[in-house]
Structures are given as C-alpha cells and as structure tokens.
C-alpha cells in the first residue's frame, strides 16, 4: 500500500483512535462523518499494510511495580543487525533503536526488580557476541509517554464528540490481577481492538466476563491502550534522543514544562548524571537545533549533554518495524511485569 493512498480521512481515523482506541465503528463514523462500514474498511486497510495499529501497554497505576532499564550498547559494526534482531526477539525488551554515535543501539527493557535487571544485563546483553560495551541507567520517573502523543488531524468539535463517550477513570486501588487478566493483556497487546467475541474465544471466558474485565483494567489504569502509526506518515518522520542534566531540585518542574512541547514523545528521569531523557519526533533533523534552543530557553537549570539521531526504530512496544516504521511482526509482551496488586 503506497503512502499516497493514505488520505486525510485516514489520518483523522488514526487521530480518533489515539483518543478513543476501542470506540465503536458507529462512534468513529459519527465523528468523522463516514458510515461505520467505511470506517471499518479503512482501518482494516491501514492495519493490513502495517501503517497503523492499536496495542496495549501496562498502565500508569502499575509503573511503580517494575523497573525500566535504558541500555546503550556499543556493537561490532558487522554484528549490529544480529544484535538488534536478538534483542528485538526478547519479550522483556520494549524498544530497540539504532542511533548515531558510538553507542549504536538503545534498548529499553522492563523487568520486575533491580536484581533482575542485573541478571538480564549480565546474562543476555553482556554475553551477546556482537556487544563490545554497554552502559545502563534506570528510569526513576516517567513524565510523558508515547501514548499521549497526538497526530492533531481532528477539529476540536470532532475531538469533543469522541471524548464525550469516553468512560471516566476509576479510583485506583483494591483491584487484583490474575491469570485471566494477564491473558487479556497479552491479547490486547497483539490487537487493542480485538473484538469481545475473539477475546472470549481465545481467553476461554464468557463475553460478559471479557467485557467486565477489560473495562475494569482500563478504568483502573492497570492497562492503557494506544494507537500507533508508521512514523513516515505522521508528518514528523525523524526521531532524536536528547540526554540532559538538571539540578535535582528543578527536575520535576523542568520535565513537566517540556512535556507540553508537541515534538516530545517521551520524557523521563534517569539515574546518573544525564538524569533527563527526551525522545522527540521532528519534521526534519534540521529542526533539532531550534528545538534544543526552545528546550534550554524553557529552563535555565537544564543542560543538554548528549544527543543522537535515530536511524531506525527496530522494535516499538512489541512491534517489529521496517525502515519506514511499518509493523512487520509482533513479539508477545513480558506478562510477568503485570503483577498481582
């Protein structure tokens, strides 16, 4: 499917699903002024081409229950592809980025404890034959994540129409997670719009149970759905990673101010001297100096200490991506980080 066949209505549909990932075809049709059959057909065309998809991630209510390790890896040049492929096959590894600079790969892994991170670094990454060196930091606070990034193709009236039907979040607490919930997480990670009929069949539960469980997991923010798209279609085709140093007493305010920038996909605090990481989408790499100037103007307490361009995102939240950012494969998630609560 050539990119030329993606029109403004397709982009509006993607934006609508970023706001309400499991909205019905009828709800989406009303917001987009299309009939439901046309909306469903458009989405099927986009997903079959790997240009857009809905997935499921562990929600913010559980972010304190596991550890996120950001690992920069220096590879032998002739082994970089093999190393990236090996890392991408691991369910614990959520992202693999090929970057410019001496550390050619950035991998992000989710594990339950610091001790598991230690074992993983020594037992897998440290023993991959193509790895020359690596350095790792732990995420301490997540301020913004990619599920909050929006395409901004919809008019405000369309956004309001979609948001009006969205269920409010419930009070967090008192919810236990069991094997059925983990299976629903795995299935929704594969396809966040999987029908309740298919969830029922594949999870071996009744449809009322599937509906009740999914709604509870989403309402309590134990799971979060997100609509993704091939970056080459987004209008922001280039990615850069920035590492900054911020005085600890100013870290929270600085990070919160930066999450409002439309280019920022990810903002999180890390251990180490480079204690703030930003991942940004850009209309061109030529916009990076302008963005850096904007960032430093927003906070006199921030110093950008390193930067890299992303040449290829190999894996993104379980999806294997080609050079255009299209989904070409899926790796099931590490459900062990979805613990009993």
N, C-alpha and C positions, 0 to 999 in steps of 0.2 A: 504493500500500500504506500504509494508515494506521499510525501508530506503535502504536496499540492492539493490532495484530496481532503485534507483536514480544513474545514471552513470555520467561520466564526461561531456557528451554532455548536460545532463540536467543542470548541474552546469554552463556550458558555456551559455546555453539559459537564465538562471536566470541572469547571469552577463550581458549578452547582453541587457536584458530588464531593468536592472538597468541604463544602459547608454542611451537607447532609448526606453522608456516604450510603445510607441504606434507605433513602427516600424512595417511595414507590414511583413507578413509571408515570402514574397519573399525576402525582405531586410535581415531578420534574417537568412533565408536559405542560402543566398549567403555568409554571414559572417561565418556561422557555417559549410558550406559545406554539407548541408542537403537540401532535397527538401521541398518546403513550406508545403505540406500536412503532412510530418513527423514532422516538427516543430510545426504545429498547434496541432497535435495529442499529442505530448509530453507535450505541455503547458496545454492542457485540462486535461491530466492525473495528472499533478502536482497540478493544481487548484482544481480539484475534490477531491484530497486527502488532501487538506488544507496545502500543503507543500510550495506553493508559490502563490503570488497574486500581482496584481498591484492595487494601490489605489491612491487617490488624496488628497492633503492637501492644505491649504491656502499658497500661495507663499510668498516669501520674500518681495515683494512690499507692502504687507498688514500687515507685522509683527508689525508695529508700531500702527496699528489700534485696537489692542485688548490686553488684559492682560493675561499673563500666570502665574498661581499660582502653586507653588510646595509645596504640603501639606504632611507632615509626620504625621502619625496617629498611636497612641497607642491604641490597641484594647484589650478587654477582650479575653483571649485565646479561649474560646468556641464560640466567635462571630466573629472571624476574617473572616471566609469564608462568612458569611452572609453580613458582612460589605463590603468585596471586591466585592461580587455579586451586592449589591445595588449601589455601586459607579460605577461599570462597566456598569450598565444599563443607566447611565446618559449621554446624548449627549454632555454635557459640559466637561466631563472627558475624556481626550485623552488617558491617560496611568494609569494603576494600577499595581504596582509592590509589590510583597510580599518579604520583606527584612529580613535579620538577624538584631538583635539589638532590643532595646526597642521600637522603632517606627516600628511596623511590616509591615506597608503599606506606600507606597509612591504613591500619586495620583497627576496627573498633569491636571489642569483644565484650559480651555480657556474661558474667559468672556470679555465683552466689556469695562468695566471700573473698577477702584478700588472699587467703591461703590458696583458694582455687585459682585465682589469677596467677599466683606464684607458680603453682604446678603447671598451669597451662603455658606460661611463658617458657619455663624450662623444658617441659615435656613435649611441646609441639614446636613453637616458634624457634626456640633455641636449637632444635635438632633438625630443622629443615635444611637440606644440603645447600640451598641457594642463599641462605641468610648469612651475611658477613657480620652484622651487628644490629642491635635494636635498642631502643630506649622506650620506656613506657611511663605514662602518668595515669592517675586515676581521676575520674570525674568526681568532683565534690558537690557541685550544684548545677542543675540544668535550668537555665533561664528561658530558653526558647528552643523548640524542636521543629523539625521539618513539617510535621503535621499541621502547624499553624501558618505555614506559608500559603499564600493565595495567588491565583492567576489574575484576579481582578478583571475578568471579562464581563461580569454581570453588572447591570444597572442596580442602583440602590433599591429600587422598588422590587426587582426580582429577588435580591438578597432577603428583603423583608418577608416576601411571600414564602420563601423556603424556611427561614428561621422561625416563622410563626408556628410551624408544625413540629418543631423540634422539641423533644421531651427534655425537661429540666434535669440537671444533675441531682442525684440524691445525696443525703448526708453520708459521708464516708464512715465506715466502722461497722462492726458486728456482722460482717459477711465472710463466710468460709468458702474456700475454694477446694474443689475435689477433682477426681479424675475426669468426670464429665466436663467440668469447666475447662480443664486443660485440653481435652479433645476439641471442644468448641473453639478454643483459642487457635489450635493447630489448623482447623478447617477454615476459620475466618482469616487466618494469616494467608492461606492459599488463595482465598477469594472472599473478600469482605462483603460482597453482595450475594454470597451463596444463599439460595432460597431456603426457607424453613423446611420445605419438603426434602431437599437434599441433605440439609443438616440432620434432619430426623433419621433419614436412611443411613447415613454414614456414621453418625454418633450412636445409633442404636437406642434412641429415646423417642418419646412421643412428641408430636408437633407442639402441643401446649407447653411441654417442658422445655423444648428448644426455644420457643418464643420467650418464655418467662426467664430462662437462664441468660439468654443473650441480652435482653433488656436490662436485667439486673447488673450484669457485668459492665455494661456500658454506662448505666446510670450512676453506679458507684465508682466510675472511673478506674476500674480494675483493668479494663481493656479500652483501647482507643482505636477507632477506625480512621484510615486516612487514604485519600485518593492521590495517586502518584501519576506522573506523566513522563514521557520521554523528554528530557531537558531540551533537546533540539527543537521542540515545538513550542517551548514556553515563552520565547522572546528574551530569555536570559540564558543563552547557550553555553556560557563559560562559568567555571567554578574556580574560586580561590579559597585558600585556607590561610587565616591570619592567626598568629600567636602574639599575645600582648602580655605585658606586665603591668599590674595595677596594685597600688598600695592596698593591703587587706581592708583597711577601714573605709575605702572608697569602692571596693569591688562590687558590692550589691547595687549601689546607685548607678555606677557606671554601666554595668551589664544590663540593668533594666532599661536604661536610656537607649542602648544600642539595639535592643530587640524591636524597637519601633521603626527601625530603618527597613524599607521594603526589600533591600537586597539581602538581608540577613536571614539565612535558613536555619542556622544553628548557632547558639551562644551558650557556652557552658564554662564553669570554673574547673580548673585542673590543679592537681598538686604540682609542685615545682615552681621554679622562678617564672616560667611562662604560664601564668595562672589563669589566663582567659583565652579561650579558643573561639574563633568565629569562622563559620563556613558560609560563604556568600555566593549567590548567583549574580552574574553580571551580563549586561547586554554585549559587552566586549571586554577583553582584557585591558584595553586602553582606558576603561573606566576605573581600573583599580586605584591609580594614584588619587583620583577625585574622591573615591570612597574612603581611602585612607585619610585624606585631609578632613573629610566630614567627620570621621570617627574621632580623630585627635582633637578637632575643634569642640566636639561634644564633651570631652573630658580632659582637663589638663593633668589629670592623675594617671593617664594611660600612655604607655609607650609601646608601639608595635615593634617587636623584637625579631620577628621572622615571618616569612610569607612564602607561599608556594602556589603554583597554578596546578589545577587538577587536569591531567591529560585524559584520564578515562576512569569513570566510576565503574568498577568491575562488578561490585555487589552492593545492593542497596536494600536493606531490610528484607533479606531473604530472596530478593530478585537478582538474577544474573542478567547483566545488561551488556548490550553490544556497544560499539563505538558511538552510535547515535543516541544512546540512552534507552533503547527499546528493550523491553523484557523478553529474554530468550530462554529463561529457565527459572526454576523455583527450588529453593532449599528449605525444607521444613524448619521451624524455629526450635530453639532450645527451651522446651516447656518447663524444665526444672527451675527456671528463674521466675516462674509463675507459682509462688509458694502458697502454702496454707496461710490464711490470715485469721 
